[in-house]
């Protein structure tokens, strides 16, 4: 199993920044990707971006491309989501998820991000 713990959420003003972290433990050697998702009230869960666990390749949704950056701290088995130029529509609960392949996924508990206008 893989355990994921998100941190770093909170309140920011529009145009501001926040950095989320996702600390992984357990069978981290089996992780293929770490992805970030978000879910706003009354909306479906939305893909934000992902990073290859064994490298640095990243992929982002169009809604965050150019504003959000995903990086990995190898020594700490932690993935960061740097969010800049925040907008009120970025308000959501943010989740990280570990993809181990073959449909085997693990999720964190989520962290709230609120952006005020």
Biopython code that builds the backbone (N, CA, C, O; Angstrom):
import numpy as np
from Bio.PDB.StructureBuilder import StructureBuilder

atoms = [
    (1, "UNK", "N", (0.833, -1.200, 0.000)),
    (1, "UNK", "CA", (0.000, 0.000, 0.000)),
    (1, "UNK", "C", (0.866, 1.247, 0.000)),
    (1, "UNK", "O", (2.049, 1.215, 0.340)),
    (2, "UNK", "N", (0.243, 2.335, -0.388)),
    (2, "UNK", "CA", (0.887, 3.644, -0.371)),
    (2, "UNK", "C", (0.026, 4.586, 0.467)),
    (2, "UNK", "O", (-1.196, 4.615, 0.326)),
    (3, "UNK", "N", (0.661, 5.336, 1.319)),
    (3, "UNK", "CA", (-0.044, 6.340, 2.111)),
    (3, "UNK", "C", (0.369, 7.731, 1.601)),
    (3, "UNK", "O", (1.546, 7.998, 1.354)),
    (4, "UNK", "N", (-0.618, 8.592, 1.454)),
    (4, "UNK", "CA", (-0.388, 9.945, 0.961)),
    (4, "UNK", "C", (-0.971, 10.952, 1.951)),
    (4, "UNK", "O", (-2.101, 10.793, 2.413)),
    (5, "UNK", "N", (-0.206, 11.973, 2.267)),
    (5, "UNK", "CA", (-0.674, 13.013, 3.178)),
    (5, "UNK", "C", (-0.422, 14.370, 2.525)),
    (5, "UNK", "O", (0.717, 14.750, 2.257)),
    (6, "UNK", "N", (-1.524, 15.092, 2.276)),
    (6, "UNK", "CA", (-1.404, 16.438, 1.702)),
    (6, "UNK", "C", (-1.287, 17.476, 2.814)),
    (6, "UNK", "O", (-1.770, 17.279, 3.929)),
    (7, "UNK", "N", (-0.639, 18.573, 2.482)),
    (7, "UNK", "CA", (-0.546, 19.698, 3.407)),
    (7, "UNK", "C", (-0.360, 20.974, 2.603)),
    (7, "UNK", "O", (-0.067, 20.933, 1.408)),
    (8, "UNK", "N", (-0.533, 22.101, 3.268)),
    (8, "UNK", "CA", (-0.250, 23.376, 2.634)),
    (8, "UNK", "C", (-1.446, 24.157, 2.146)),
    (8, "UNK", "O", (-1.289, 25.262, 1.626)),
    (9, "UNK", "N", (-2.617, 23.619, 2.298)),
    (9, "UNK", "CA", (-3.793, 24.355, 1.863)),
    (9, "UNK", "C", (-4.073, 25.544, 2.767)),
    (9, "UNK", "O", (-3.446, 25.709, 3.814)),
    (10, "UNK", "N", (-5.015, 26.361, 2.351)),
    (10, "UNK", "CA", (-5.374, 27.521, 3.153)),
    (10, "UNK", "C", (-6.070, 28.570, 2.329)),
    (10, "UNK", "O", (-6.660, 28.277, 1.289)),
    (11, "UNK", "N", (-5.997, 29.787, 2.800)),
    (11, "UNK", "CA", (-6.667, 30.917, 2.168)),
    (11, "UNK", "C", (-5.647, 31.807, 1.475)),
    (11, "UNK", "O", (-4.602, 32.127, 2.042)),
    (12, "UNK", "N", (-5.954, 32.201, 0.251)),
    (12, "UNK", "CA", (-5.104, 33.121, -0.493)),
    (12, "UNK", "C", (-5.983, 34.138, -1.215)),
    (12, "UNK", "O", (-7.159, 33.886, -1.478)),
    (13, "UNK", "N", (-5.407, 35.262, -1.524)),
    (13, "UNK", "CA", (-6.121, 36.260, -2.316)),
    (13, "UNK", "C", (-5.887, 35.995, -3.801)),
    (13, "UNK", "O", (-4.891, 35.384, -4.187)),
    (14, "UNK", "N", (-6.798, 36.453, -4.602)),
    (14, "UNK", "CA", (-6.623, 36.319, -6.048)),
    (14, "UNK", "C", (-5.309, 36.975, -6.469)),
    (14, "UNK", "O", (-4.975, 38.083, -6.049)),
    (15, "UNK", "N", (-4.583, 36.251, -7.308)),
    (15, "UNK", "CA", (-3.274, 36.720, -7.730)),
    (15, "UNK", "C", (-2.146, 36.230, -6.852)),
    (15, "UNK", "O", (-0.974, 36.393, -7.193)),
    (16, "UNK", "N", (-2.486, 35.632, -5.728)),
    (16, "UNK", "CA", (-1.491, 35.148, -4.794)),
    (16, "UNK", "C", (-1.021, 33.737, -5.109)),
    (16, "UNK", "O", (-1.320, 33.182, -6.166)),
    (17, "UNK", "N", (-0.277, 33.172, -4.165)),
    (17, "UNK", "CA", (0.323, 31.855, -4.356)),
    (17, "UNK", "C", (0.124, 30.978, -3.128)),
    (17, "UNK", "O", (-0.006, 31.459, -2.002)),
    (18, "UNK", "N", (0.104, 29.693, -3.381)),
    (18, "UNK", "CA", (0.132, 28.684, -2.326)),
    (18, "UNK", "C", (0.954, 27.507, -2.831)),
    (18, "UNK", "O", (1.043, 27.275, -4.037)),
    (19, "UNK", "N", (1.550, 26.774, -1.914)),
    (19, "UNK", "CA", (2.253, 25.553, -2.286)),
    (19, "UNK", "C", (1.699, 24.395, -1.477)),
    (19, "UNK", "O", (1.708, 24.412, -0.246)),
    (20, "UNK", "N", (1.222, 23.397, -2.187)),
    (20, "UNK", "CA", (0.737, 22.178, -1.564)),
    (20, "UNK", "C", (1.823, 21.114, -1.613)),
    (20, "UNK", "O", (2.654, 21.091, -2.521)),
    (21, "UNK", "N", (1.799, 20.242, -0.628)),
    (21, "UNK", "CA", (2.737, 19.125, -0.594)),
    (21, "UNK", "C", (1.975, 17.823, -0.446)),
    (21, "UNK", "O", (0.899, 17.775, 0.150)),
    (22, "UNK", "N", (2.554, 16.766, -1.002)),
    (22, "UNK", "CA", (1.983, 15.426, -0.918)),
    (22, "UNK", "C", (3.123, 14.486, -0.532)),
    (22, "UNK", "O", (3.998, 14.190, -1.345)),
    (23, "UNK", "N", (3.102, 14.023, 0.710)),
    (23, "UNK", "CA", (4.149, 13.132, 1.204)),
    (23, "UNK", "C", (3.702, 11.690, 1.052)),
    (23, "UNK", "O", (2.631, 11.304, 1.519)),
    (24, "UNK", "N", (4.538, 10.898, 0.391)),
    (24, "UNK", "CA", (4.218, 9.502, 0.131)),
    (24, "UNK", "C", (5.048, 8.592, 1.018)),
    (24, "UNK", "O", (6.215, 8.868, 1.296)),
    (25, "UNK", "N", (4.430, 7.500, 1.459)),
    (25, "UNK", "CA", (5.138, 6.494, 2.240)),
    (25, "UNK", "C", (4.583, 5.127, 1.880)),
    (25, "UNK", "O", (3.551, 5.024, 1.217)),
    (26, "UNK", "N", (5.260, 4.088, 2.313)),
    (26, "UNK", "CA", (4.850, 2.734, 1.985)),
    (26, "UNK", "C", (5.565, 2.244, 0.735)),
    (26, "UNK", "O", (6.779, 2.401, 0.610)),
    (27, "UNK", "N", (4.817, 1.650, -0.188)),
    (27, "UNK", "CA", (5.395, 1.057, -1.398)),
    (27, "UNK", "C", (5.686, 2.126, -2.460)),
    (27, "UNK", "O", (5.177, 2.064, -3.579)),
    (28, "UNK", "N", (6.493, 3.078, -2.093)),
    (28, "UNK", "CA", (6.748, 4.191, -3.014)),
    (28, "UNK", "C", (7.518, 3.733, -4.246)),
    (28, "UNK", "O", (7.449, 4.383, -5.289)),
    (29, "UNK", "N", (8.249, 2.629, -4.144)),
    (29, "UNK", "CA", (9.022, 2.130, -5.285)),
    (29, "UNK", "C", (8.112, 1.641, -6.406)),
    (29, "UNK", "O", (8.565, 1.476, -7.539)),
    (30, "UNK", "N", (6.834, 1.408, -6.106)),
    (30, "UNK", "CA", (5.878, 0.942, -7.115)),
    (30, "UNK", "C", (5.108, 2.081, -7.785)),
    (30, "UNK", "O", (4.335, 1.846, -8.713)),
    (31, "UNK", "N", (5.315, 3.293, -7.324)),
    (31, "UNK", "CA", (4.560, 4.406, -7.876)),
    (31, "UNK", "C", (5.031, 4.734, -9.289)),
    (31, "UNK", "O", (6.231, 4.830, -9.547)),
    (32, "UNK", "N", (4.078, 4.903, -10.198)),
    (32, "UNK", "CA", (4.405, 5.321, -11.556)),
    (32, "UNK", "C", (4.247, 6.842, -11.709)),
    (32, "UNK", "O", (5.120, 7.509, -12.266)),
    (33, "UNK", "N", (3.158, 7.366, -11.224)),
    (33, "UNK", "CA", (2.878, 8.803, -11.302)),
    (33, "UNK", "C", (2.256, 9.264, -9.990)),
    (33, "UNK", "O", (1.626, 8.480, -9.280)),
    (34, "UNK", "N", (2.437, 10.525, -9.682)),
    (34, "UNK", "CA", (1.657, 11.219, -8.667)),
    (34, "UNK", "C", (0.873, 12.295, -9.402)),
    (34, "UNK", "O", (1.437, 13.103, -10.140)),
    (35, "UNK", "N", (-0.425, 12.290, -9.190)),
    (35, "UNK", "CA", (-1.284, 13.272, -9.846)),
    (35, "UNK", "C", (-1.991, 14.123, -8.808)),
    (35, "UNK", "O", (-2.217, 13.700, -7.674)),
    (36, "UNK", "N", (-2.331, 15.324, -9.224)),
    (36, "UNK", "CA", (-3.159, 16.211, -8.405)),
    (36, "UNK", "C", (-4.522, 16.355, -9.070)),
    (36, "UNK", "O", (-4.636, 16.500, -10.287)),
    (37, "UNK", "N", (-5.544, 16.309, -8.235)),
    (37, "UNK", "CA", (-6.915, 16.542, -8.658)),
    (37, "UNK", "C", (-7.513, 17.595, -7.731)),
    (37, "UNK", "O", (-6.969, 17.891, -6.667)),
    (38, "UNK", "N", (-8.626, 18.145, -8.150)),
    (38, "UNK", "CA", (-9.341, 19.065, -7.268)),
    (38, "UNK", "C", (-10.829, 18.891, -7.467)),
    (38, "UNK", "O", (-11.286, 18.460, -8.526)),
    (39, "UNK", "N", (-11.584, 19.235, -6.424)),
    (39, "UNK", "CA", (-13.032, 19.140, -6.498)),
    (39, "UNK", "C", (-13.643, 20.338, -5.807)),
    (39, "UNK", "O", (-13.476, 20.538, -4.604)),
    (40, "UNK", "N", (-14.354, 21.132, -6.590)),
    (40, "UNK", "CA", (-15.062, 22.290, -6.067)),
    (40, "UNK", "C", (-16.465, 21.864, -5.646)),
    (40, "UNK", "O", (-16.978, 20.858, -6.138)),
    (41, "UNK", "N", (-17.088, 22.611, -4.749)),
    (41, "UNK", "CA", (-18.445, 22.253, -4.296)),
    (41, "UNK", "C", (-19.415, 22.133, -5.461)),
    (41, "UNK", "O", (-19.522, 23.030, -6.297)),
    (42, "UNK", "N", (-20.113, 21.013, -5.499)),
    (42, "UNK", "CA", (-21.115, 20.808, -6.536)),
    (42, "UNK", "C", (-20.565, 20.432, -7.891)),
    (42, "UNK", "O", (-21.316, 20.330, -8.861)),
    (43, "UNK", "N", (-19.259, 20.224, -7.971)),
    (43, "UNK", "CA", (-18.650, 19.880, -9.254)),
    (43, "UNK", "C", (-17.949, 18.542, -9.176)),
    (43, "UNK", "O", (-17.660, 18.039, -8.091)),
    (44, "UNK", "N", (-17.674, 17.967, -10.349)),
    (44, "UNK", "CA", (-16.960, 16.708, -10.397)),
    (44, "UNK", "C", (-15.463, 16.932, -10.132)),
    (44, "UNK", "O", (-14.939, 18.034, -10.296)),
    (45, "UNK", "N", (-14.805, 15.856, -9.719)),
    (45, "UNK", "CA", (-13.373, 15.932, -9.493)),
    (45, "UNK", "C", (-12.662, 16.199, -10.818)),
    (45, "UNK", "O", (-12.983, 15.589, -11.838)),
    (46, "UNK", "N", (-11.701, 17.107, -10.794)),
    (46, "UNK", "CA", (-11.032, 17.577, -11.999)),
    (46, "UNK", "C", (-9.542, 17.290, -11.916)),
    (46, "UNK", "O", (-8.913, 17.531, -10.886)),
    (47, "UNK", "N", (-8.979, 16.774, -13.007)),
    (47, "UNK", "CA", (-7.543, 16.537, -13.090)),
    (47, "UNK", "C", (-6.818, 17.877, -13.175)),
    (47, "UNK", "O", (-7.217, 18.768, -13.925)),
    (48, "UNK", "N", (-5.733, 18.007, -12.384)),
    (48, "UNK", "CA", (-4.939, 19.239, -12.389)),
    (48, "UNK", "C", (-3.618, 19.027, -13.111)),
    (48, "UNK", "O", (-3.264, 19.800, -14.001)),
    (49, "UNK", "N", (-2.896, 17.997, -12.737)),
    (49, "UNK", "CA", (-1.617, 17.712, -13.362)),
    (49, "UNK", "C", (-0.987, 16.492, -12.733)),
    (49, "UNK", "O", (-1.505, 15.945, -11.759)),
    (50, "UNK", "N", (0.148, 16.061, -13.296)),
    (50, "UNK", "CA", (0.817, 14.880, -12.760)),
    (50, "UNK", "C", (2.303, 14.969, -13.037)),
    (50, "UNK", "O", (2.751, 15.726, -13.898)),
    (51, "UNK", "N", (3.063, 14.174, -12.285)),
    (51, "UNK", "CA", (4.503, 14.092, -12.480)),
    (51, "UNK", "C", (4.903, 12.627, -12.468)),
    (51, "UNK", "O", (4.383, 11.834, -11.682)),
    (52, "UNK", "N", (5.829, 12.278, -13.344)),
    (52, "UNK", "CA", (6.356, 10.918, -13.375)),
    (52, "UNK", "C", (7.220, 10.706, -12.152)),
    (52, "UNK", "O", (8.120, 11.498, -11.874)),
    (53, "UNK", "N", (6.947, 9.625, -11.413)),
    (53, "UNK", "CA", (7.639, 9.408, -10.139)),
    (53, "UNK", "C", (9.130, 9.150, -10.339)),
    (53, "UNK", "O", (9.953, 9.565, -9.524)),
    (54, "UNK", "N", (9.466, 8.472, -11.413)),
    (54, "UNK", "CA", (10.869, 8.123, -11.642)),
    (54, "UNK", "C", (11.649, 9.164, -12.403)),
    (54, "UNK", "O", (12.839, 8.981, -12.662)),
    (55, "UNK", "N", (10.996, 10.262, -12.770)),
    (55, "UNK", "CA", (11.681, 11.300, -13.526)),
    (55, "UNK", "C", (11.121, 12.653, -13.203)),
    (55, "UNK", "O", (10.700, 12.915, -12.076)),
    (56, "UNK", "N", (11.116, 13.519, -14.199)),
    (56, "UNK", "CA", (10.642, 14.877, -13.970)),
    (56, "UNK", "C", (9.574, 15.305, -14.958)),
    (56, "UNK", "O", (9.128, 16.452, -14.928)),
    (57, "UNK", "N", (9.156, 14.403, -15.830)),
    (57, "UNK", "CA", (8.176, 14.821, -16.825)),
    (57, "UNK", "C", (6.845, 15.136, -16.157)),
    (57, "UNK", "O", (6.397, 14.425, -15.258)),
    (58, "UNK", "N", (6.229, 16.206, -16.614)),
    (58, "UNK", "CA", (4.973, 16.672, -16.050)),
    (58, "UNK", "C", (3.941, 16.902, -17.147)),
    (58, "UNK", "O", (4.268, 17.023, -18.327)),
    (59, "UNK", "N", (2.700, 16.958, -16.721)),
    (59, "UNK", "CA", (1.592, 17.217, -17.645)),
    (59, "UNK", "C", (0.536, 17.971, -16.867)),
    (59, "UNK", "O", (0.248, 17.638, -15.718)),
    (60, "UNK", "N", (-0.050, 18.998, -17.496)),
    (60, "UNK", "CA", (-1.008, 19.849, -16.803)),
    (60, "UNK", "C", (-2.301, 19.995, -17.598)),
    (60, "UNK", "O", (-2.313, 19.878, -18.823)),
    (61, "UNK", "N", (-3.375, 20.249, -16.884)),
    (61, "UNK", "CA", (-4.620, 20.591, -17.558)),
    (61, "UNK", "C", (-4.511, 22.016, -18.104)),
    (61, "UNK", "O", (-3.723, 22.825, -17.615)),
    (62, "UNK", "N", (-5.295, 22.295, -19.098)),
    (62, "UNK", "CA", (-5.258, 23.628, -19.711)),
    (62, "UNK", "C", (-5.635, 24.717, -18.713)),
    (62, "UNK", "O", (-5.160, 25.847, -18.825)),
    (63, "UNK", "N", (-6.468, 24.397, -17.757)),
    (63, "UNK", "CA", (-6.957, 25.398, -16.811)),
    (63, "UNK", "C", (-5.874, 25.901, -15.861)),
    (63, "UNK", "O", (-6.025, 26.971, -15.270)),
    (64, "UNK", "N", (-4.788, 25.150, -15.704)),
    (64, "UNK", "CA", (-3.736, 25.564, -14.765)),
    (64, "UNK", "C", (-2.383, 25.730, -15.441)),
    (64, "UNK", "O", (-1.436, 26.208, -14.816)),
    (65, "UNK", "N", (-2.279, 25.345, -16.701)),
    (65, "UNK", "CA", (-0.996, 25.397, -17.397)),
    (65, "UNK", "C", (-0.451, 26.820, -17.392)),
    (65, "UNK", "O", (-1.168, 27.771, -17.705)),
    (66, "UNK", "N", (0.815, 26.957, -17.036)),
    (66, "UNK", "CA", (1.443, 28.270, -16.973)),
    (66, "UNK", "C", (1.320, 28.944, -15.618)),
    (66, "UNK", "O", (2.007, 29.930, -15.350)),
    (67, "UNK", "N", (0.453, 28.422, -14.764)),
    (67, "UNK", "CA", (0.263, 28.998, -13.418)),
    (67, "UNK", "C", (0.698, 28.036, -12.322)),
    (67, "UNK", "O", (1.220, 28.461, -11.291)),
    (68, "UNK", "N", (0.488, 26.756, -12.539)),
    (68, "UNK", "CA", (0.817, 25.741, -11.541)),
    (68, "UNK", "C", (2.042, 24.946, -11.999)),
    (68, "UNK", "O", (2.244, 24.720, -13.192)),
    (69, "UNK", "N", (2.851, 24.531, -11.028)),
    (69, "UNK", "CA", (4.034, 23.729, -11.315)),
    (69, "UNK", "C", (4.124, 22.580, -10.322)),
    (69, "UNK", "O", (4.004, 22.771, -9.112)),
    (70, "UNK", "N", (4.339, 21.381, -10.860)),
    (70, "UNK", "CA", (4.504, 20.195, -10.013)),
    (70, "UNK", "C", (5.981, 19.817, -9.999)),
    (70, "UNK", "O", (6.635, 19.784, -11.041)),
    (71, "UNK", "N", (6.495, 19.534, -8.809)),
    (71, "UNK", "CA", (7.886, 19.116, -8.674)),
    (71, "UNK", "C", (7.982, 18.016, -7.637)),
    (71, "UNK", "O", (7.044, 17.755, -6.884)),
    (72, "UNK", "N", (9.159, 17.369, -7.618)),
    (72, "UNK", "CA", (9.324, 16.259, -6.667)),
    (72, "UNK", "C", (10.616, 16.438, -5.880)),
    (72, "UNK", "O", (11.653, 16.817, -6.426)),
    (73, "UNK", "N", (10.527, 16.157, -4.585)),
    (73, "UNK", "CA", (11.690, 16.133, -3.702)),
    (73, "UNK", "C", (12.018, 14.668, -3.480)),
    (73, "UNK", "O", (11.362, 13.989, -2.690)),
    (74, "UNK", "N", (13.049, 14.176, -4.190)),
    (74, "UNK", "CA", (13.356, 12.748, -4.142)),
    (74, "UNK", "C", (13.691, 12.282, -2.730)),
    (74, "UNK", "O", (13.253, 11.215, -2.302)),
    (75, "UNK", "N", (14.459, 13.077, -2.019)),
    (75, "UNK", "CA", (14.937, 12.655, -0.700)),
    (75, "UNK", "C", (13.795, 12.492, 0.299)),
    (75, "UNK", "O", (13.881, 11.691, 1.229)),
    (76, "UNK", "N", (12.727, 13.260, 0.097)),
    (76, "UNK", "CA", (11.627, 13.238, 1.063)),
    (76, "UNK", "C", (10.396, 12.522, 0.527)),
    (76, "UNK", "O", (9.360, 12.504, 1.192)),
    (77, "UNK", "N", (10.487, 11.929, -0.670)),
    (77, "UNK", "CA", (9.328, 11.260, -1.268)),
    (77, "UNK", "C", (8.095, 12.164, -1.235)),
    (77, "UNK", "O", (6.991, 11.738, -0.897)),
    (78, "UNK", "N", (8.321, 13.397, -1.591)),
    (78, "UNK", "CA", (7.261, 14.402, -1.531)),
    (78, "UNK", "C", (7.110, 15.090, -2.880)),
    (78, "UNK", "O", (8.094, 15.398, -3.552)),
    (79, "UNK", "N", (5.879, 15.322, -3.255)),
    (79, "UNK", "CA", (5.563, 16.056, -4.480)),
    (79, "UNK", "C", (4.921, 17.382, -4.081)),
    (79, "UNK", "O", (4.079, 17.436, -3.185)),
    (80, "UNK", "N", (5.329, 18.438, -4.754)),
    (80, "UNK", "CA", (4.800, 19.762, -4.465)),
    (80, "UNK", "C", (3.968, 20.273, -5.632)),
    (80, "UNK", "O", (4.260, 19.994, -6.794)),
    (81, "UNK", "N", (2.936, 21.021, -5.301)),
    (81, "UNK", "CA", (2.135, 21.716, -6.306)),
    (81, "UNK", "C", (2.231, 23.207, -5.989)),
    (81, "UNK", "O", (1.586, 23.700, -5.064)),
    (82, "UNK", "N", (3.035, 23.909, -6.761)),
    (82, "UNK", "CA", (3.177, 25.352, -6.604)),
    (82, "UNK", "C", (2.102, 26.034, -7.432)),
    (82, "UNK", "O", (2.035, 25.859, -8.648)),
    (83, "UNK", "N", (1.266, 26.808, -6.769)),
    (83, "UNK", "CA", (0.138, 27.448, -7.437)),
    (83, "UNK", "C", (0.340, 28.961, -7.395)),
    (83, "UNK", "O", (0.339, 29.567, -6.323)),
    (84, "UNK", "N", (0.511, 29.552, -8.544)),
    (84, "UNK", "CA", (0.701, 31.000, -8.663)),
    (84, "UNK", "C", (-0.466, 31.621, -9.423)),
    (84, "UNK", "O", (-1.246, 30.918, -10.066)),
    (85, "UNK", "N", (-0.576, 32.921, -9.345)),
    (85, "UNK", "CA", (-1.638, 33.657, -10.044)),
    (85, "UNK", "C", (-2.998, 33.025, -9.778)),
    (85, "UNK", "O", (-3.783, 32.791, -10.697)),
    (86, "UNK", "N", (-3.257, 32.757, -8.516)),
    (86, "UNK", "CA", (-4.490, 32.057, -8.145)),
    (86, "UNK", "C", (-5.722, 32.876, -8.504)),
    (86, "UNK", "O", (-5.718, 34.106, -8.467)),
    (87, "UNK", "N", (-6.767, 32.147, -8.849)),
    (87, "UNK", "CA", (-8.056, 32.734, -9.202)),
    (87, "UNK", "C", (-9.128, 32.176, -8.270)),
    (87, "UNK", "O", (-8.971, 31.080, -7.733)),
    (88, "UNK", "N", (-10.212, 32.920, -8.074)),
    (88, "UNK", "CA", (-11.291, 32.381, -7.232)),
    (88, "UNK", "C", (-11.791, 31.021, -7.714)),
    (88, "UNK", "O", (-12.206, 30.193, -6.904)),
    (89, "UNK", "N", (-11.755, 30.785, -9.019)),
    (89, "UNK", "CA", (-12.225, 29.485, -9.532)),
    (89, "UNK", "C", (-11.263, 28.344, -9.227)),
    (89, "UNK", "O", (-11.567, 27.190, -9.528)),
    (90, "UNK", "N", (-10.101, 28.645, -8.633)),
    (90, "UNK", "CA", (-9.199, 27.589, -8.174)),
    (90, "UNK", "C", (-9.621, 27.048, -6.808)),
    (90, "UNK", "O", (-9.061, 26.063, -6.326)),
    (91, "UNK", "N", (-10.601, 27.688, -6.194)),
    (91, "UNK", "CA", (-11.093, 27.227, -4.892)),
    (91, "UNK", "C", (-11.639, 25.816, -5.009)),
    (91, "UNK", "O", (-12.514, 25.544, -5.831)),
    (92, "UNK", "N", (-11.113, 24.912, -4.175)),
    (92, "UNK", "CA", (-11.506, 23.501, -4.232)),
    (92, "UNK", "C", (-10.767, 22.746, -3.140)),
    (92, "UNK", "O", (-9.862, 23.276, -2.495)),
    (93, "UNK", "N", (-11.165, 21.517, -2.951)),
    (93, "UNK", "CA", (-10.363, 20.572, -2.170)),
    (93, "UNK", "C", (-9.400, 19.908, -3.143)),
    (93, "UNK", "O", (-9.810, 19.371, -4.171)),
    (94, "UNK", "N", (-8.127, 19.952, -2.808)),
    (94, "UNK", "CA", (-7.092, 19.390, -3.673)),
    (94, "UNK", "C", (-6.639, 18.050, -3.107)),
    (94, "UNK", "O", (-6.374, 17.913, -1.913)),
    (95, "UNK", "N", (-6.560, 17.073, -3.996)),
    (95, "UNK", "CA", (-6.159, 15.714, -3.632)),
    (95, "UNK", "C", (-4.938, 15.311, -4.444)),
    (95, "UNK", "O", (-4.808, 15.678, -5.611)),
    (96, "UNK", "N", (-4.045, 14.554, -3.818)),
    (96, "UNK", "CA", (-3.012, 13.902, -4.607)),
    (96, "UNK", "C", (-3.338, 12.413, -4.663)),
    (96, "UNK", "O", (-3.960, 11.856, -3.759)),
    (97, "UNK", "N", (-2.904, 11.793, -5.741)),
    (97, "UNK", "CA", (-3.182, 10.388, -5.964)),
    (97, "UNK", "C", (-1.942, 9.718, -6.530)),
    (97, "UNK", "O", (-1.239, 10.291, -7.362)),
    (98, "UNK", "N", (-1.680, 8.515, -6.079)),
    (98, "UNK", "CA", (-0.549, 7.732, -6.574)),
    (98, "UNK", "C", (-1.069, 6.662, -7.513)),
    (98, "UNK", "O", (-1.969, 5.893, -7.174)),
    (99, "UNK", "N", (-0.492, 6.629, -8.682)),
    (99, "UNK", "CA", (-0.852, 5.620, -9.689)),
    (99, "UNK", "C", (0.240, 4.555, -9.703)),
    (99, "UNK", "O", (1.395, 4.837, -10.020)),
    (100, "UNK", "N", (-0.142, 3.328, -9.354)),
    (100, "UNK", "CA", (0.815, 2.231, -9.345)),
    (100, "UNK", "C", (0.656, 1.341, -10.572)),
    (100, "UNK", "O", (1.290, 0.290, -10.666)),
    (101, "UNK", "N", (-0.191, 1.762, -11.517)),
    (101, "UNK", "CA", (-0.427, 0.969, -12.706)),
    (101, "UNK", "C", (-1.483, -0.102, -12.464)),
    (101, "UNK", "O", (-1.823, -0.412, -11.322)),
    (102, "UNK", "N", (-1.998, -0.661, -13.559)),
    (102, "UNK", "CA", (-3.012, -1.730, -13.512)),
    (102, "UNK", "C", (-4.231, -1.316, -12.706)),
    (102, "UNK", "O", (-4.847, -2.152, -12.044)),
    (103, "UNK", "N", (-4.585, -0.049, -12.751)),
    (103, "UNK", "CA", (-5.757, 0.436, -12.035)),
    (103, "UNK", "C", (-5.590, 0.532, -10.540)),
    (103, "UNK", "O", (-6.573, 0.701, -9.819)),
    (104, "UNK", "N", (-4.380, 0.429, -10.061)),
    (104, "UNK", "CA", (-4.103, 0.451, -8.629)),
    (104, "UNK", "C", (-3.747, 1.879, -8.211)),
    (104, "UNK", "O", (-2.651, 2.362, -8.495)),
    (105, "UNK", "N", (-4.682, 2.547, -7.536)),
    (105, "UNK", "CA", (-4.483, 3.943, -7.162)),
    (105, "UNK", "C", (-4.714, 4.148, -5.673)),
    (105, "UNK", "O", (-5.509, 3.445, -5.050)),
    (106, "UNK", "N", (-4.006, 5.121, -5.114)),
    (106, "UNK", "CA", (-4.200, 5.505, -3.724)),
    (106, "UNK", "C", (-4.396, 7.007, -3.666)),
    (106, "UNK", "O", (-3.828, 7.755, -4.462)),
    (107, "UNK", "N", (-5.213, 7.440, -2.707)),
    (107, "UNK", "CA", (-5.567, 8.852, -2.609)),
    (107, "UNK", "C", (-5.235, 9.393, -1.228)),
    (107, "UNK", "O", (-5.287, 8.676, -0.228)),
    (108, "UNK", "N", (-4.893, 10.678, -1.198)),
    (108, "UNK", "CA", (-4.763, 11.365, 0.062)),
    (108, "UNK", "C", (-6.120, 11.841, 0.549)),
    (108, "UNK", "O", (-7.142, 11.633, -0.104)),
    (109, "UNK", "N", (-6.109, 12.483, 1.704)),
    (109, "UNK", "CA", (-7.368, 12.894, 2.331)),
    (109, "UNK", "C", (-7.870, 14.230, 1.799)),
    (109, "UNK", "O", (-9.030, 14.580, 2.017)),
    (110, "UNK", "N", (-7.022, 14.977, 1.110)),
    (110, "UNK", "CA", (-7.415, 16.256, 0.543)),
    (110, "UNK", "C", (-7.070, 17.429, 1.445)),
    (110, "UNK", "O", (-6.994, 17.295, 2.666)),
    (111, "UNK", "N", (-6.867, 18.566, 0.828)),
    (111, "UNK", "CA", (-6.603, 19.794, 1.569)),
    (111, "UNK", "C", (-7.353, 20.943, 0.894)),
    (111, "UNK", "O", (-7.370, 21.049, -0.332)),
    (112, "UNK", "N", (-7.965, 21.793, 1.700)),
    (112, "UNK", "CA", (-8.813, 22.861, 1.177)),
    (112, "UNK", "C", (-7.981, 24.061, 0.739)),
    (112, "UNK", "O", (-7.098, 24.523, 1.461)),
    (113, "UNK", "N", (-8.278, 24.548, -0.444)),
    (113, "UNK", "CA", (-7.705, 25.795, -0.955)),
    (113, "UNK", "C", (-8.855, 26.753, -1.240)),
    (113, "UNK", "O", (-9.784, 26.422, -1.976)),
    (114, "UNK", "N", (-8.784, 27.932, -0.657)),
    (114, "UNK", "CA", (-9.806, 28.942, -0.864)),
    (114, "UNK", "C", (-9.149, 30.221, -1.365)),
    (114, "UNK", "O", (-8.234, 30.749, -0.732)),
    (115, "UNK", "N", (-9.623, 30.714, -2.507)),
    (115, "UNK", "CA", (-9.072, 31.924, -3.109)),
    (115, "UNK", "C", (-10.148, 33.005, -3.088)),
    (115, "UNK", "O", (-11.220, 32.847, -3.673)),
    (116, "UNK", "N", (-9.843, 34.091, -2.412)),
    (116, "UNK", "CA", (-10.818, 35.184, -2.311)),
    (116, "UNK", "C", (-10.549, 36.221, -3.397)),
    (116, "UNK", "O", (-9.410, 36.442, -3.809)),
    (117, "UNK", "N", (-11.623, 36.841, -3.842)),
    (117, "UNK", "CA", (-11.496, 37.851, -4.911)),
    (117, "UNK", "C", (-11.217, 39.234, -4.344)),
    (117, "UNK", "O", (-11.083, 40.195, -5.100)),
]
sb = StructureBuilder()
sb.init_structure("model")
sb.init_model(0)
sb.init_chain("A")
sb.init_seg("    ")
for serial, (resi, resn, name, xyz) in enumerate(atoms, 1):
    if name == "N":
        sb.init_residue(resn, " ", resi, " ")
    sb.init_atom(name, np.array(xyz, "f"), 0.0, 1.0, " ", f" {name:<3s}", serial, name[0])
structure = sb.get_structure()
